[in-house]
Amino acid sequence: MIVKDTRLSSDLKNIMLHHSEQTSSPKGVDSNKGYNASGQFGIPYDIVVNSDGSYDLSSRWIYGSNQNQFLQNAQLTTITKYNKHYLAGIGDTYVQTKNYIHIVLSGNFDITKPTLFQINALISLLNTLTSFYQIDPRSNLYYHNDVARTSCPGLNMLPKWSLIPLLSLNLQYDLVIQKDSVDAIYDPIILNFTDSNTAVSLDNDTVTVTYTF
């Protein structure tokens, strides 16, 4: 097994959604075995959302040393604990998108619809990932068909324009104002962040403003 590259958590800037295209909607572990049998390095995605709403983590995500490492029924709270991720055993499309977290939902959504369990699990997963990795879903969440000639993640997948409003925008940004800049501003200093929660902290000669929207 040759590792083409190693991704760190800091490399992950985007999220891409896929469907497995399998009409029987098998568990991720079954799909993984199929990829292994065809000589590939396991399932070519990072996280699987099964039809029952459970999560599986591929060898790519858990930095597995071999293609048979595959974590079933992962807890949502543990998914972001992995800092290193493989980029190996996959096609050029995925190599070119090394900064993407690839999520696959089990099922063929050109034929059927994702289950309610899957949609709820997907929303929870996206909220966790976008918050932890500071990914803005309004600009950095992609469907596979955004970048390739494919229907993936399926014609019956919830449209992106209706999915994004269901997500919480837990993005945090730090605005640092040096003291000499603050001295040049007449009181009062008015900080107006619409629809945001703002916290101001003083540290020596720096004013740090942290806001969430």
C-alpha positions as a Markdown table, in Angstrom:
| # | Residue | x | y | z |
|---|---|---|---|---|
| 1 | Met | 0.0 | 0.0 | 0.0 |
| 2 | Ile | 1.4 | 3.3 | -1.1 |
| 3 | Val | 0.2 | 6.4 | 0.7 |
| 4 | Lys | 0.0 | 9.2 | -1.8 |
| 5 | Asp | -0.4 | 11.9 | 0.8 |
| 6 | Thr | -1.5 | 12.6 | 4.3 |
| 7 | Arg | -4.2 | 15.1 | 5.1 |
| 8 | Leu | -4.3 | 16.9 | 8.5 |
| 9 | Ser | -7.4 | 18.4 | 10.1 |
| 10 | Ser | -6.1 | 21.8 | 9.1 |
| 11 | Asp | -6.2 | 20.8 | 5.4 |
| 12 | Leu | -9.9 | 20.2 | 5.4 |
| 13 | Lys | -11.6 | 23.2 | 4.0 |
| 14 | Asn | -14.7 | 21.8 | 2.1 |
| 15 | Ile | -17.3 | 19.1 | 2.3 |
| 16 | Met | -18.7 | 17.0 | -0.6 |
| 17 | Leu | -21.8 | 14.8 | -0.5 |
| 18 | His | -22.2 | 11.6 | -2.5 |
| 19 | His | -24.6 | 8.6 | -2.6 |
| 20 | Ser | -23.4 | 5.0 | -2.9 |
| 21 | Glu | -25.6 | 4.3 | -5.9 |
| 22 | Gln | -26.4 | 0.9 | -4.5 |
| 23 | Thr | -30.1 | 0.0 | -4.7 |
| 24 | Ser | -29.9 | -2.4 | -1.8 |
| 25 | Ser | -28.6 | 0.4 | 0.6 |
| 26 | Pro | -26.1 | -1.9 | 2.3 |
| 27 | Lys | -24.2 | -0.8 | 5.4 |
| 28 | Gly | -20.9 | 1.0 | 4.8 |
| 29 | Val | -19.0 | -2.0 | 5.9 |
| 30 | Asp | -20.5 | -4.1 | 3.1 |
| 31 | Ser | -19.6 | -1.5 | 0.5 |
| 32 | Asn | -16.1 | -1.4 | 2.0 |
| 33 | Lys | -15.7 | -5.1 | 1.5 |
| 34 | Gly | -16.8 | -4.8 | -2.1 |
| 35 | Tyr | -14.2 | -2.1 | -2.8 |
| 36 | Asn | -11.6 | -4.3 | -1.1 |
| 37 | Ala | -12.6 | -7.3 | -3.2 |
| 38 | Ser | -12.0 | -5.2 | -6.4 |
| 39 | Gly | -8.5 | -4.4 | -5.3 |
| 40 | Gln | -9.1 | -0.9 | -4.1 |
| 41 | Phe | -8.1 | 0.6 | -0.8 |
| 42 | Gly | -11.5 | 0.3 | 0.8 |
| 43 | Ile | -14.4 | 2.7 | 0.3 |
| 44 | Pro | -13.3 | 5.9 | -1.4 |
| 45 | Tyr | -15.0 | 8.2 | 1.0 |
| 46 | Asp | -14.3 | 9.5 | 4.5 |
| 47 | Ile | -17.6 | 9.1 | 6.4 |
| 48 | Val | -20.6 | 6.9 | 5.6 |
| 49 | Val | -24.2 | 7.8 | 6.7 |
| 50 | Asn | -26.2 | 4.5 | 6.7 |
| 51 | Ser | -29.9 | 4.3 | 6.0 |
| 52 | Asp | -30.5 | 3.7 | 9.8 |
| 53 | Gly | -28.7 | 7.0 | 10.6 |
| 54 | Ser | -25.5 | 5.4 | 11.9 |
| 55 | Tyr | -22.1 | 6.6 | 11.0 |
| 56 | Asp | -19.1 | 4.5 | 9.7 |
| 57 | Leu | -15.6 | 5.8 | 9.3 |
| 58 | Ser | -13.4 | 4.6 | 6.5 |
| 59 | Ser | -9.7 | 3.8 | 6.5 |
| 60 | Arg | -9.2 | 7.1 | 4.8 |
| 61 | Trp | -10.7 | 8.9 | 7.8 |
| 62 | Ile | -9.3 | 7.0 | 10.7 |
| 63 | Tyr | -5.8 | 7.0 | 9.2 |
| 64 | Gly | -5.9 | 3.2 | 8.8 |
| 65 | Ser | -2.7 | 1.4 | 8.0 |
| 66 | Asn | -4.5 | -1.1 | 5.8 |
| 67 | Gln | -7.7 | -1.3 | 3.8 |
| 68 | Asn | -9.5 | -3.5 | 6.3 |
| 69 | Gln | -9.5 | -0.9 | 9.0 |
| 70 | Phe | -13.1 | 0.4 | 9.1 |
| 71 | Leu | -15.0 | 1.7 | 12.1 |
| 72 | Gln | -18.7 | 0.9 | 12.3 |
| 73 | Asn | -21.3 | 2.7 | 14.4 |
| 74 | Ala | -19.0 | 5.6 | 15.2 |
| 75 | Gln | -20.3 | 8.1 | 17.8 |
| 76 | Leu | -20.9 | 11.6 | 16.4 |
| 77 | Thr | -18.8 | 13.1 | 19.2 |
| 78 | Thr | -15.7 | 11.1 | 18.3 |
| 79 | Ile | -15.6 | 11.7 | 14.5 |
| 80 | Thr | -13.5 | 14.8 | 14.8 |
| 81 | Lys | -10.9 | 13.3 | 17.1 |
| 82 | Tyr | -8.8 | 12.0 | 14.2 |
| 83 | Asn | -6.2 | 14.6 | 13.2 |
| 84 | Lys | -4.5 | 12.6 | 10.3 |
| 85 | His | -6.3 | 11.2 | 7.3 |
| 86 | Tyr | -5.1 | 9.1 | 4.4 |
| 87 | Leu | -5.4 | 10.2 | 0.8 |
| 88 | Ala | -4.7 | 7.0 | -1.0 |
| 89 | Gly | -6.3 | 4.2 | -3.1 |
| 90 | Ile | -8.6 | 6.6 | -4.8 |
| 91 | Gly | -9.1 | 8.1 | -8.3 |
| 92 | Asp | -7.7 | 11.4 | -9.6 |
| 93 | Thr | -11.0 | 13.2 | -8.8 |
| 94 | Tyr | -10.4 | 12.6 | -5.1 |
| 95 | Val | -6.7 | 13.4 | -5.3 |
| 96 | Gln | -7.6 | 16.8 | -6.7 |
| 97 | Thr | -9.9 | 17.4 | -3.8 |
| 98 | Lys | -7.6 | 16.5 | -0.9 |
| 99 | Asn | -9.1 | 19.5 | 1.0 |
| 100 | Tyr | -12.5 | 17.9 | 1.0 |
| 101 | Ile | -14.3 | 15.8 | 3.5 |
| 102 | His | -16.2 | 13.2 | 1.4 |
| 103 | Ile | -19.4 | 12.0 | 2.9 |
| 104 | Val | -21.4 | 9.2 | 1.3 |
| 105 | Leu | -25.0 | 8.3 | 2.1 |
| 106 | Ser | -25.9 | 4.6 | 1.5 |
| 107 | Gly | -28.5 | 4.2 | -1.2 |
| 108 | Asn | -29.3 | 5.1 | -4.8 |
| 109 | Phe | -31.1 | 8.4 | -4.7 |
| 110 | Asp | -31.7 | 8.4 | -8.4 |
| 111 | Ile | -34.3 | 5.7 | -7.6 |
| 112 | Thr | -35.3 | 6.1 | -3.9 |
| 113 | Lys | -35.1 | 8.9 | -1.3 |
| 114 | Pro | -32.8 | 9.1 | 1.7 |
| 115 | Thr | -34.5 | 8.0 | 4.9 |
| 116 | Leu | -35.5 | 10.4 | 7.5 |
| 117 | Phe | -32.9 | 8.8 | 9.8 |
| 118 | Gln | -30.2 | 9.6 | 7.2 |
| 119 | Ile | -31.3 | 13.2 | 6.7 |
| 120 | Asn | -31.4 | 13.9 | 10.5 |
| 121 | Ala | -28.0 | 12.2 | 10.9 |
| 122 | Leu | -26.6 | 14.1 | 7.9 |
| 123 | Ile | -27.7 | 17.5 | 9.4 |
| 124 | Ser | -26.1 | 16.6 | 12.8 |
| 125 | Leu | -22.9 | 15.5 | 11.1 |
| 126 | Leu | -22.7 | 18.6 | 8.9 |
| 127 | Asn | -23.3 | 20.8 | 12.0 |
| 128 | Thr | -20.5 | 19.0 | 13.8 |
| 129 | Leu | -18.0 | 19.1 | 10.9 |
| 130 | Thr | -18.7 | 22.7 | 9.8 |
| 131 | Ser | -18.3 | 23.9 | 13.4 |
| 132 | Phe | -15.2 | 22.0 | 14.3 |
| 133 | Tyr | -13.3 | 22.6 | 11.0 |
| 134 | Gln | -14.7 | 26.1 | 10.5 |
| 135 | Ile | -16.3 | 25.3 | 7.1 |
| 136 | Asp | -18.9 | 27.7 | 5.9 |
| 137 | Pro | -21.7 | 25.5 | 4.3 |
| 138 | Arg | -23.0 | 28.4 | 2.3 |
| 139 | Ser | -19.8 | 28.5 | 0.1 |
| 140 | Asn | -17.9 | 25.3 | 0.9 |
| 141 | Leu | -20.5 | 22.5 | 0.9 |
| 142 | Tyr | -20.6 | 20.8 | -2.5 |
| 143 | Tyr | -22.7 | 18.0 | -4.1 |
| 144 | His | -20.6 | 15.8 | -6.3 |
| 145 | Asn | -22.7 | 17.0 | -9.3 |
| 146 | Asp | -21.3 | 20.5 | -8.6 |
| 147 | Val | -17.9 | 19.5 | -10.0 |
| 148 | Ala | -18.6 | 16.5 | -12.2 |
| 149 | Arg | -21.0 | 15.3 | -14.9 |
| 150 | Thr | -23.0 | 13.1 | -12.6 |
| 151 | Ser | -26.4 | 13.1 | -10.8 |
| 152 | Cys | -24.6 | 12.2 | -7.5 |
| 153 | Pro | -25.8 | 12.5 | -4.8 |
| 154 | Gly | -28.9 | 11.6 | -6.6 |
| 155 | Leu | -32.0 | 13.2 | -8.2 |
| 156 | Asn | -34.0 | 12.6 | -5.1 |
| 157 | Met | -31.5 | 14.0 | -2.7 |
| 158 | Leu | -32.7 | 17.0 | -0.7 |
| 159 | Pro | -31.6 | 20.0 | -2.8 |
| 160 | Lys | -28.7 | 22.0 | -1.4 |
| 161 | Trp | -30.6 | 25.2 | -1.3 |
| 162 | Ser | -33.1 | 23.6 | 1.0 |
| 163 | Leu | -30.5 | 21.7 | 3.1 |
| 164 | Ile | -28.3 | 24.6 | 4.0 |
| 165 | Pro | -31.0 | 26.6 | 5.9 |
| 166 | Leu | -31.4 | 23.6 | 8.2 |
| 167 | Leu | -27.8 | 23.9 | 9.3 |
| 168 | Ser | -26.5 | 26.0 | 12.2 |
| 169 | Leu | -23.9 | 28.5 | 11.2 |
| 170 | Asn | -21.5 | 28.1 | 14.2 |
| 171 | Leu | -18.7 | 29.9 | 12.6 |
| 172 | Gln | -16.4 | 31.9 | 14.8 |
| 173 | Tyr | -14.1 | 34.7 | 13.6 |
| 174 | Asp | -11.5 | 36.7 | 15.6 |
| 175 | Leu | -11.1 | 40.3 | 14.9 |
| 176 | Val | -7.9 | 41.7 | 16.5 |
| 177 | Ile | -7.5 | 45.5 | 16.9 |
| 178 | Gln | -4.0 | 46.7 | 17.9 |
| 179 | Lys | -4.0 | 49.2 | 20.8 |
| 180 | Asp | -2.6 | 52.0 | 18.7 |
| 181 | Ser | -5.6 | 51.7 | 16.4 |
| 182 | Val | -7.9 | 51.8 | 19.4 |
| 183 | Asp | -6.3 | 54.9 | 20.7 |
| 184 | Ala | -6.9 | 56.7 | 17.5 |
| 185 | Ile | -10.7 | 56.0 | 17.7 |
| 186 | Tyr | -12.8 | 58.5 | 19.7 |
| 187 | Asp | -15.1 | 57.0 | 22.3 |
| 188 | Pro | -17.5 | 55.4 | 22.2 |
| 189 | Ile | -16.2 | 52.4 | 20.1 |
| 190 | Ile | -19.3 | 50.9 | 18.5 |
| 191 | Leu | -19.1 | 47.3 | 17.3 |
| 192 | Asn | -22.2 | 46.3 | 15.4 |
| 193 | Phe | -22.4 | 42.7 | 14.3 |
| 194 | Thr | -25.9 | 42.0 | 13.0 |
| 195 | Asp | -27.4 | 38.7 | 14.1 |
| 196 | Ser | -24.3 | 37.7 | 16.0 |
| 197 | Asn | -23.1 | 37.0 | 19.5 |
| 198 | Thr | -20.2 | 39.2 | 20.3 |
| 199 | Ala | -17.6 | 38.8 | 23.1 |
| 200 | Val | -14.9 | 41.4 | 23.7 |
| 201 | Ser | -11.7 | 40.6 | 25.7 |
| 202 | Leu | -8.7 | 42.7 | 26.7 |
| 203 | Asp | -5.3 | 41.2 | 26.7 |
| 204 | Asn | -2.4 | 43.6 | 27.4 |
| 205 | Asp | -2.3 | 46.0 | 24.4 |
| 206 | Thr | -4.7 | 44.0 | 22.2 |
| 207 | Val | -8.5 | 44.1 | 22.0 |
| 208 | Thr | -9.9 | 40.8 | 20.7 |
| 209 | Val | -13.4 | 40.7 | 19.4 |
| 210 | Thr | -14.9 | 37.2 | 18.9 |
| 211 | Tyr | -18.3 | 36.9 | 17.2 |
| 212 | Thr | -20.4 | 34.0 | 16.1 |
| 213 | Phe | -23.1 | 34.3 | 13.5 |
